């Protein structure tokens, strides 16, 4: 990203109230999700300390329906070309919004997102005019929004706007926080979910056009949303999807025998193997730290919550999750049966 700087200004000035923004025809973003590198889940106060990104705004805290903390938004100024699949070189200027969230003190997410106006001036405005429109980018001239949407999902070329760099930079910053002892209870891989939301046709409601599992832990989502849908609400939906995709991916890999020990040597613990103590040691972190986190739509805007129905129908997120959870419970039950028999066996 060329000419990127903190949008609060080099002199620390606040962004101020939002100005009148031109209509947006595209919203894009990326969410990074990972296991918090700490031996114990953070309590609500520690979560607030971790996510205190700005001194002038408090961390949002919630204990229902689960423990959740979300940072205030930060802004990053950008002036660079937009990715595009048709080779168009469209320059845009404005700010990218970023935030972080912690679920049950255990799963950390950072997300960055922006809206794109349908068109903009031929010359760059003073920075102050961009700062009063947080999270909005203005192109120079008319925006080829379909080509840019696909360009964002494909990743673009070197030098193009990469919203993932903003989310990744925030994640790196948080992972270095002194609150974290860098001793996670299990091994897992971070995931990335990249999304683009285009306007829905006419009076049509929100829809998911495509959900793709790509290589290198990347997922992409292309959506249609009614005009005027806040970008923060779309980002909230995608954060929720990213969280549950990460949970499901991590659990599936554990059950497929991926090495997940924290302080012990790696051990392949495929359910059904003969060494049941090894199986139980491998499965216990999932029981202690992951199984209670499944709660789709807990914090998704009401207008976008029905999109989860599509994901439940195909590919069937919750059905697959429940099947994996049942496999874990079956393995733990099978391991407990011999112990129970020994306990009740009469002494001759």
N, C-alpha and C positions, 0 to 999 in steps of 0.2 A: 504494500500500500504506500503510495507516494504521499509525502507531505502529511503524515499522520501525526497527530498530537492530541493530548488530553483535551476534550471539548470543554472542560471547565475553564480552560484558558491557561496560558503560561503564567499569568499573574494570580491564578487561583480564583478568579471571579466565577460566581455561580451562573448556571445556565439561565435562570430567571423563568418567568411564566411563559407558557407555550404561546407562540404567535399563531395567527391564522395560517393554516397549512394548505397548500394546493392539494387537490384530490390525488390519492395514491392508487396505482393500478397494479402494484406488486408488493408483496412482503416476503422477506427471506430471512433465514437464520440458521444457526447451528447450535446443537446442544452436545456438550461433553459430559459423560457419566462415568463415575468410577467409585470404587470402594474407598471410604476414608481410611488413610493409612494410620490407624490408631488401634491399639489393643482393645480399648473399651469404647463403646458408643459415647458420644458427647452428650452431656445433659443440656437443658435448654439455655442455661446461662453461658456455658462454654460455646454452644452453637452461635449465640449472639456475638460473642467475642470474635469467633472465627470469621463471621460474615460482616463485621463492621467495616465496610469499605469506605464509608463517608462519615465524617464527624457531624454533618448537619442533618442527617436523616437516620432514624432508628431502623434496626432490623425487624422485619415482620415475623412475629412468633405465633404459633398456633399449636394447641395440644389436642384438638379434635378435628377429624377422627383419628389422626395420628400426630406424632410429634414432628413439627415442620418449622423450618426457619428459612427466611428468604432475605437476601441482602437488598439494600436500596440499589437503584440503577446507577451505573457510571456511564459516561459518554466518551467516545473516542472520535475525534475529528478525522475525516478521510477526504482525500482529493486524488482520485485515481480512476483508471478505466474500469468498466464493468465487464464481467465475463459474459461471453455471448457465443452461441453455437454457430451463428452464421458469419462470424468474423467481423462483425460491426465493432468499431472502436468508439464506444460512447463513454465519455468522461462524466463522473458524478461527484458532487461535493455535498457534504453534510456531516451528520453524526450517526454513529452506530451505538445502540444501547446494549449494555451487558449487565448481567446479574448472576448471582449464585444462590443455590438452595441446598439445604441439608435435610434429608428425610430420616426420621428416627435416629438422628445422631450418627448415622452409619453410611448412607449413600450421598455422595457429593455430586452436584451438577453445576455446571456453568453454561450459560447460554448467551449468545449475542444475536441481535436481529436489527432489521431496519425496514422502513417503508421506502418505496420509490415513487416519486411523482410522475405523472404522465408526460410532462414536459417541463422545461425550465428555461432560464435566460441563456443567452449566448455568451455571457461573460460572468465571471465569478463575482458573487456578492461579497460585501464585508462579512467577516466571521460572525459578528454579532447577530446578523440576520439568520444564520444557520443555528446558532446556539439556542434561539428561542423556539426552535422547532425540533426538539430532541427526538432522535431516532428516525429522522427523515433525510433522505438523500434527494437532491435535485440533479437531473441530467442536464447536460448542455444540449438543448434541442429536444426533439421528440424521442421518447423511450420505446425501443422495440421489445416490449415486455415479455412476449412469448420466448423470444430468442435469449433474453437475459435470464429468464427463469430456468431454462434448460442449461444455460451456461453456469449458473450458480450450482445446480445439482450435479453437473459434470465436474466441477472444480475449477474451471477456467484455466488461463495461462499464467505463467510467471509475470508478476507485475499487476495482474488484475486484482480487484477487490476480493479479499478472502476473509469472510466473516468468521471462519473457523480459527484464524490466527488470533482474533480478539478473544473468543471463548477460550482458546487454548492458553493464551497468555494469562488470563484471569485464573484459570485452573492451576497453572504452574505457581502463580503467586500464592494461592491458598494452600497448596500442598507443602509449601515451605514454612507454614505457620508454626511457631514454637509450641503451640498446644498439641501438636501431633507427634507421637513417639516413633512413627514410621514402622510400626509392628502390626500390620493388619492380621486379623484372625484367619484369613484364608487368601489364597492367591486367586486373582481374577484379572481380567483385561478391561481397560477402559473402552468405551464405545463412542462413536460419533453419529449423530443423527442430523442430517442436513435437510432443510425443507424450503419449499417455495409455495406461496399461496397466491393464486390468481383470482380475479373477480368471477363470481358465479354468473351464469347467464340469466338475464331477466330477474324474475322473482324466485329463482331456484335457491334452495338452501345450501348449506355447506356440504361438501363431499370430499372423499379421498379418491383421487384419480389413480394414484400409483403409490405402492409401498414396496421398496426394494431392499433386499439384503445384499450388499456389495462386499467386495473383499476388504481386508485390512480393517475390520470392525466398523465399517461404514454402512449406515442405513440412509436411504433417501425417501422423502415423502413429498408428493406433489398434491396440492389441495386446491379446491375452489371454495371461496367464502363470499357471503353477501357483501355488497359494498358498505363500507363504514365499519366493518369488523375491526376492533382494535388489534394492532400488531401484538401487543402484550398478551391478549387473550389467545391468539394463535400460538404464540411462543409457549404459553402455559399448557395448551393441548399437546404440543410437541415435546415439552419437557416431561409430561406425564407418560406419553408413549415411549420416550427414550428410557425413562426409569424402569418401566415394566419390561421393555425389551431387554434391558441390561440384566434385570433379575432373572428372566427366563433363560437368557443366554448363559449366564453364570451357572444356574442350576443344571441345565442340560449338560454343560461341559463337566461339571462335577460328577454327574451320574455316568457320563461316558468314559470316566477313568482319567480325566485330566488331573495332573498333580496340583493339589491345592493346599498343602501344608504350609504353616507359617514359620514355626521354629524347629520343626522336625524334618528329617530328610524326606524328599519327595517319595510318595508311595502311590502306585497305581491301585485304586480301590474300586474296581468295577463291581457293582452289586451282583451278587450271585457267586462271587469268588469264595473260596473256602476259608480264607483268613478273616473271620468275622470281626475280631477286634480291630483289625486294620480298616475294615469297612466302616465301623462305627466311628473310629477316630476321624475318618475323612468326612463322614456325613454330619457329625455333630456341629461344626461351624455353620452349616446351612440352617440347621434347626435353631441354633442360638441367635443367628444374625440376619437371616434372610426370609424365612417362611412367613413371618408376621408382617412383612412389608407389602404384600400384594393387596392393593386397594385402588383399582382403576377408577378414574373420574373423580377422585376425592376432591381435587381442586381445579377442575376444568370448568370454564364458563358454561353456563346453562345452554346457551345457543349452540355451543360446539360439542357438548357432551354426547349427543346422539352419534357422533362419528365413531365412538368406541363400539357401537353396535356392529359396524362394518367389520372392524378388526376381530370382534368376537365370533362373527359368522365365518370369516375367512381372512387370515389363516387360523383363527381360533385360539387367541392368546390364553384365555383363562382355562379352556379345556386342556391345553397342553400343560399349563402350570399345575393344574390339579392332578393330572396324570403323573407328573414328576414328583409332586409332593406325596402322592399315594405310594409311589415306589420307595421313597425314603422311609415312610412310616412302616411299610411292609418289611423292609430290611431290619429296622430297629426292633420290630415285633418278633421277627424270626430269631434275632440274636438274643432276645430276652427269654424266650421259651425254655432253652436248656437250663438257664439259671433258676427259673421258677421251679422246674422239676427237681433240681438238686435241693432247693430250699425245703420242699415238702416231703422229700424222700424219708421214710421212717428209718430210725437207727436200729439195726439188728440187736 
